[in-house]
Each structure stands twice: as structure tokens, then as C-alpha cells.
Amino acid sequence: FGVFSGVALEKIQCLPLSRVLRTSNMGSFEATSNDLARDGSKSCRNPSIYPGTMMPSGAEPEEVDVTIFYVQTSDLQAFVAPKEVSCSLSKALDTENWTEACSALLDTRRLALHHPDDLIKILDEVLPMIIKHMNSLRSSLCKTALICAADLFKFCSNFMAVKIREGALVETLLSKAALEKKFVMDEANRTLAAMIHAVSTAQTLPVMLLHVQSANCKVRATVAVCVADIVDRALTESQEGSEVSDASFPPFFW
């Protein structure tokens, strides 16, 4: 994720996307490229202008083996009593103790994989807390929350497809993808990739187009890559004769 081929770019150029962006007064990919060329641009670097775009560097203050929170999805175990876990999940996530919050996020992932029906009932309540932890200055907690969001896209895609239209979730993912701290930035990009793979192109494309004029050039660059991947997926599905076909694109796209 984050790199797209010349073929994908050619496909975008063959589509009326630039016209859509111009007529919508939303900018263009050409402007994004020009902005990126200004390597010394203060708009990309100054945290006083764009708070939340830089995180503390170096090791975490406490000596904690944070890798215990970065469990591969395939290694997540089912719960014996998932209903009990789901009932207490909101309280578990609503904590200022970062290791407890990471443990609760891990429980959220286990519910998403093995007990999605139990999790769906409380996702409206717990998702804002997950987004809050994505915005934590504690990079290990931020990364754990991003991994959790990726699993939610994979296993609760219908619910998450609705939530991306509310703004806060996608805005947070894009801001994390524009950070200086590479391992958080990489995780945010992987989560965006999970969203693009799990949610229909007709739903993700309009959401991404809302951010093409972001004041942060790194966010604009991430949006450009996401749009390229969304268009590439839609074209591939259409060429394969899938049921998505032209419906993959919003009506205004044509």
C-alpha cells in the first residue's frame, strides 16, 4: 500500500476524475504533486499549525513488551464467554491506563473475529473510544487502536461502511498516515488499505474526495494514493464482470 503502478495512474488519467475534481472545486492530483515537490513546505512540518501531526520519538517511557498487543489476526483466540466480555468492553476501553486500553483493544479484535454478533451490538458505543485511542500521543496505544480498526473493517465491514461517512474515523486515519513516526504512519496506511478492500468503492470514493483539499500536503498525498487504489479496484471488478460493475462508482463519477 502507498505505491501504485503506472498502469493504475494511466487508468485514472483515462477517467473523468480530474473533471470531477475541477467541477467540484476540490483541487486536482496535479496540485497535490506540486505541493509534494516543495519538500521544505512548512505546512507539512509545523505541528503548531497542524497539531497531532508529530508524535514523541524514541522508546516508550515504561519498559513494557508492547509486542504482546500486536497479535496477528490469525492468532487471536475465541472467548469462552463472549457476552460477558462485550458487556464490560466499554468500561474496559474507557481508561487512562494505556496498557489496560491496549488489552481492551485486543479483546475488541477477538470479538470482531470470533464473535462479531456480540460486538456489533455495542460498536456504536465503543468506536468513539477506539478513535480516541488512535489519537493518543502514546504511539504503542495509537498503533494498537489502528490494528483494531483494520480488523473491524475486515469483520464488521457493513457497520464500518456507515461510520466512514461520519467523518471522524477517516479524518483520524488520514492524520495518522501523515505523521512523522514511521511505524504509526505505516499502520495507518495498512488500516486504510483494509478499508479500501472491505468497503465498496461506491462508498469509499466520495469519502476520500472530501479530503483532496486538505491543508496538509501529506494528507493530500495519502488521499491521492487511496483514490488511485479505489479506482483500480473498481475497474478490476468491472472488468471481471463482478456484480459491482459500473455501480462501483458514484453516479457523478461518469
Secondary structure as GFF3:
##gff-version 3
##sequence-region A 1 254
A	DSSP	alpha_helix	6	14	.	.	.	ID=ss1
A	DSSP	alpha_helix	17	23	.	.	.	ID=ss2
A	DSSP	alpha_helix	29	37	.	.	.	ID=ss3
A	DSSP	alpha_helix	42	45	.	.	.	ID=ss4
A	DSSP	three_ten_helix	66	69	.	.	.	ID=ss5
A	DSSP	three_ten_helix	73	75	.	.	.	ID=ss6
A	DSSP	alpha_helix	82	93	.	.	.	ID=ss7
A	DSSP	alpha_helix	98	114	.	.	.	ID=ss8
A	DSSP	alpha_helix	116	120	.	.	.	ID=ss9
A	DSSP	alpha_helix	123	134	.	.	.	ID=ss10
A	DSSP	alpha_helix	139	155	.	.	.	ID=ss11
A	DSSP	alpha_helix	157	163	.	.	.	ID=ss12
A	DSSP	three_ten_helix	164	166	.	.	.	ID=ss13
A	DSSP	alpha_helix	168	177	.	.	.	ID=ss14
A	DSSP	alpha_helix	182	198	.	.	.	ID=ss15
A	DSSP	alpha_helix	201	209	.	.	.	ID=ss16
A	DSSP	alpha_helix	217	239	.	.	.	ID=ss17
A	DSSP	three_ten_helix	245	248	.	.	.	ID=ss18
A	DSSP	three_ten_helix	251	253	.	.	.	ID=ss19
###
